[in-house]
Amino acid sequence: MAGMAGMVVLGIVGCLTAGLLYGLSWLWEGSSFVWGHVGKHVRDRHRRAALHHA
């Protein structure tokens, strides 16, 4: 019985760990996409401002 319970616990922990890693990688991908988009927007605005002042 103890072995069975250990397998179940390991399975649950494995699922949680996999889910957490998947969630973190998904968040990382999403945030890098968002920050890349924001950074591009900011750079374009700076470039436009610089051209306007030149």
FENLIN-V184772 format. One record per run of one state. SS is the DSSP state (H for helix, E for strand, C for the rest). FROM is the first residue (numbers start at 0). LEN is the number of residues. If there is no record, write none. Layout:
BEGIN
ss=SS from=FROM len=LEN
ss=SS from=FROM len=LEN
END
This chain:
BEGIN
ss=C from=0 len=1
ss=H from=1 len=52
ss=C from=53 len=1
END
